[in-house]
Amino acid sequence: MAVYSGPVCRLCRRDGVKLFLKGERCYTSKCAIERRKGSAPGQHGARPRKLAEYGVQLREKQKLKRIYRVLERPFRNYFKEAVRRKGVTGELLIQQLELRMDNVAYRLGFGLSRRQARQLVNHGHFLVNGRKVNVPSYQMRPGDTVAVLESSRQAGAIVQALQSTGGRRVPEWLTLDLGAMSGRVVSVPTREQVDTQVNEALIVEFYSR
């Protein structure tokens, strides 16, 4: 199964919340959630449907997978790793997803969306601690630095993204040097520092069935 490549606004409307899959557009009045007043997609989207407990848990899992663009097998592996570690499983799961290389690049404003940031990482536009990294799932650690390659600093997508975001949404666990086009992971993000709108406890319950 491949990553969903259809109209992403349908996914937000289906879940009833902004998944921020289209970058800056999600922060404007053009967002489908706002224009369609939260109605679900499809001919009968306006009809409310009551989900069973399993359906609610499944919806939360799918929502988190869509936000970070992760397939089922690697997502399950992230969950298994979170269970293995000491701490709150749901929070540890989100921490792993946040520390993915493509998400860090997105959070720093090098991409307008996680999808674009992932493509930029795949194409080898970044250095991590001075070494080129082109693996979107690469796990960053506190103290790691990510910088745009010298030869990529004039790339239209990166320049446009930095001009649009201006570093205004860089979370507290990251620092950004706009002039040097680089950033640093200061610490592991806490749940309070992550604005992802999901109930991770339901995901833990889903996999614990």
C-alpha positions as CSV (number, residue, x, y, z in Angstrom):
1,M,0.0,0.0,0.0
2,A,1.4,3.4,-1.0
3,V,0.9,6.8,0.7
4,Y,-2.4,8.4,-0.2
5,S,-1.9,10.7,-3.3
6,G,-5.5,12.0,-3.8
7,P,-7.0,15.3,-2.7
8,V,-5.7,15.8,0.8
9,C,-8.4,18.2,1.8
10,R,-10.9,15.3,1.8
11,L,-8.9,13.7,4.6
12,C,-9.2,16.8,6.8
13,R,-12.9,17.0,6.1
14,R,-13.3,13.3,6.8
15,D,-11.6,13.7,10.2
16,G,-13.3,17.0,10.9
17,V,-10.1,18.7,11.9
18,K,-7.2,20.4,10.2
19,L,-4.4,18.0,9.5
20,F,-2.2,20.7,7.9
21,L,-1.5,18.7,4.8
22,K,-1.3,21.6,2.5
23,G,1.0,23.9,4.5
24,E,0.3,27.6,4.5
25,R,-3.1,27.2,2.8
26,C,-4.4,25.5,6.0
27,Y,-3.8,28.8,7.9
28,T,-5.9,30.9,5.5
29,S,-9.6,31.2,4.7
30,K,-9.1,28.9,1.7
31,C,-8.9,25.9,4.0
32,A,-11.6,23.4,3.0
33,I,-12.5,22.9,6.7
34,E,-13.5,26.5,7.0
35,R,-15.0,26.9,3.5
36,R,-17.1,23.7,3.8
37,K,-18.0,24.4,7.5
38,G,-16.6,21.1,8.7
39,S,-18.9,18.9,6.5
40,A,-17.6,15.5,5.5
41,P,-16.8,14.7,1.8
42,G,-19.2,12.8,-0.4
43,Q,-22.9,13.0,-1.3
44,H,-24.0,12.1,2.2
45,G,-21.2,13.9,4.1
46,A,-23.6,16.1,6.0
47,R,-25.2,13.2,7.7
48,P,-23.6,12.5,11.1
49,R,-22.5,9.0,11.7
50,K,-22.0,7.5,15.2
51,L,-18.9,5.4,15.4
52,A,-18.4,2.4,17.6
53,E,-15.5,2.4,20.1
54,Y,-13.3,0.5,17.6
55,G,-14.2,3.1,14.9
56,V,-13.2,6.0,17.1
57,Q,-9.8,4.4,17.9
58,L,-9.2,3.6,14.3
59,R,-10.0,7.1,13.2
60,E,-7.4,8.5,15.6
61,K,-4.8,6.1,14.4
62,Q,-5.5,7.0,10.8
63,K,-5.4,10.7,11.6
64,L,-1.9,10.5,13.1
65,K,-0.6,8.4,10.2
66,R,-2.0,10.9,7.7
67,I,-0.5,13.9,9.6
68,Y,3.0,12.5,9.5
69,R,2.6,10.6,6.2
70,V,3.6,7.2,7.6
71,L,2.5,3.8,6.3
72,E,1.0,1.1,8.6
73,R,4.1,-1.1,9.0
74,P,6.5,1.6,10.1
75,F,3.8,3.3,12.2
76,R,3.3,0.0,14.0
77,N,7.1,-0.3,14.5
78,Y,7.1,3.2,16.1
79,F,4.4,2.0,18.4
80,K,6.3,-1.1,19.4
81,E,9.4,1.0,20.1
82,A,7.3,3.3,22.3
83,V,6.0,0.3,24.2
84,R,9.5,-0.9,24.7
85,R,10.7,2.4,26.2
86,K,10.0,3.6,29.7
87,G,7.4,6.4,29.9
88,V,4.0,7.2,28.6
89,T,3.5,5.2,25.4
90,G,1.4,7.7,23.5
91,E,3.7,10.6,24.2
92,L,6.8,8.5,23.2
93,L,5.0,7.6,19.9
94,I,4.5,11.2,19.1
95,Q,8.0,12.1,20.0
96,Q,9.4,9.6,17.6
97,L,7.2,11.0,14.8
98,E,8.2,14.6,15.6
99,L,11.9,13.7,15.5
100,R,11.7,12.3,12.0
101,M,14.0,14.2,9.7
102,D,11.2,15.3,7.3
103,N,9.1,16.6,10.2
104,V,12.0,18.5,11.7
105,A,12.7,20.1,8.3
106,Y,9.0,21.1,8.1
107,R,8.9,22.4,11.6
108,L,11.9,24.6,10.8
109,G,10.1,26.1,7.8
110,F,12.2,24.6,5.1
111,G,9.1,23.1,3.5
112,L,5.6,24.4,3.3
113,S,4.2,21.0,4.2
114,R,5.5,17.7,5.5
115,R,4.9,16.3,2.0
116,Q,7.2,19.0,0.5
117,A,9.7,18.6,3.3
118,R,9.9,14.9,2.7
119,Q,10.5,15.4,-1.0
120,L,13.3,17.9,-0.3
121,V,15.0,15.4,2.1
122,N,14.6,12.6,-0.5
123,H,16.4,14.8,-3.0
124,G,19.4,15.4,-0.7
125,H,19.0,19.1,0.1
126,F,20.0,18.8,3.8
127,L,23.0,18.1,6.0
128,V,22.7,16.6,9.5
129,N,25.8,17.3,11.6
130,G,27.7,18.1,8.4
131,R,26.7,14.9,6.6
132,K,24.1,14.6,3.8
133,V,21.0,12.7,4.9
134,N,18.3,11.8,2.4
135,V,16.2,9.4,4.6
136,P,13.0,11.1,5.7
137,S,12.6,8.7,8.6
138,Y,16.0,9.4,10.0
139,Q,15.7,10.0,13.8
140,M,17.1,13.3,15.0
141,R,18.4,13.6,18.5
142,P,19.0,16.6,20.9
143,G,22.1,18.4,19.8
144,D,21.7,17.5,16.1
145,T,21.9,20.3,13.6
146,V,20.3,20.3,10.2
147,A,21.3,22.8,7.5
148,V,20.5,23.4,3.8
149,L,23.2,22.4,1.4
150,E,25.2,25.4,0.1
151,S,24.2,24.4,-3.4
152,S,20.5,24.3,-2.5
153,R,20.2,27.6,-0.7
154,Q,18.8,29.2,-3.8
155,A,16.3,26.4,-4.5
156,G,12.9,27.9,-5.2
157,A,10.9,25.6,-2.9
158,I,13.2,26.3,0.1
159,V,13.4,30.0,-0.4
160,Q,9.6,30.3,-0.9
161,A,9.0,28.2,2.2
162,L,11.3,30.3,4.4
163,Q,9.8,33.5,3.1
164,S,6.3,32.3,3.7
165,T,6.9,30.9,7.2
166,G,9.6,33.2,8.4
167,G,10.4,30.9,11.3
168,R,7.2,32.1,13.0
169,R,6.0,28.6,13.9
170,V,9.3,27.0,15.0
171,P,8.5,25.1,18.2
172,E,10.3,25.6,21.5
173,W,12.3,22.4,21.2
174,L,14.0,23.7,18.0
175,T,16.1,26.7,17.2
176,L,16.4,28.3,13.7
177,D,19.1,30.4,12.2
178,L,17.5,32.0,9.1
179,G,20.7,33.6,7.9
180,A,22.6,30.3,8.0
181,M,19.6,28.3,6.8
182,S,20.2,25.9,9.6
183,G,18.4,24.6,12.7
184,R,19.1,22.6,15.9
185,V,17.3,20.1,18.0
186,V,17.4,21.6,21.5
187,S,15.5,18.8,23.3
188,V,13.1,16.0,22.9
189,P,9.6,17.6,22.5
190,T,7.1,17.2,25.3
191,R,3.5,16.6,24.5
192,E,2.6,20.1,25.5
193,Q,5.0,21.4,22.8
194,V,3.4,19.4,20.0
195,D,0.3,21.0,18.5
196,T,-0.9,17.7,16.8
197,Q,-4.6,17.4,17.5
198,V,-5.0,13.7,18.3
199,N,-5.9,11.6,21.3
200,E,-2.9,9.3,21.5
201,A,-4.5,7.3,24.3
202,L,-7.1,6.0,21.8
203,I,-4.3,4.8,19.6
204,V,-2.7,2.9,22.5
205,E,-6.0,1.3,23.2
206,F,-6.4,0.4,19.5
207,Y,-3.1,-1.5,19.4
208,S,-3.7,-3.0,22.9
209,R,-6.9,-4.8,21.8
